[in-house]
Amino acid sequence: MPVTPEQTAALRALLVDDMDTHHAVYTRLGAAKAGYIALVTAAFSEAAERRFGARHDVADVADVAAFVADVRSRSDRLAGEVDPLIAERVISAVFGDGSLGDLSDAAVAGTQIVLLGALVADEHYDDTGLDAFLASSGRLADQLMRA
């Protein structure tokens, strides 16, 4: 099933920090929440590849650690929410490095969402750029759901 406009609207609202809209749209998703999670995963993967390059390797571990440290330094809330070891592992997993099997789905998804927000904020997308990013992420999510 392809990503729906409602799933995209929920993620868009989250990324522009419109939490009231995000909550309202997310609540209405019902059974379509699995597609929303696929969209979040796809958007996170795409954003990480844009940030760290599609051919990320071990030499870039310092870049990942520096990014995670930067995200945690942005606020006391983020410092408390983002476990640096989990965050680094979640990013590394995008590039096929390591496994997340020992982590809960909630820990992975929560970390992806927080890091995705930071990755998107760092891009300084205008509305058109954010819509293009979400459309590209939606196409990737569609592929993930078919696999």
Secondary structure, DSSP 8 states (H G I E B T S, - for coil): ----HHHHHHHHHHHTT-HHHHHHHHHHTGGGHHHHHHHHHHHHHHHHHHHH-TT--GGGHHHHHHHHHHHHHT-HHHHHH--HHHHHHHHHHHTT-S--TTS-HHHHHHHHHHHHHHHHHHHT--HHHHHHHHHHHHHHHHHHHH-
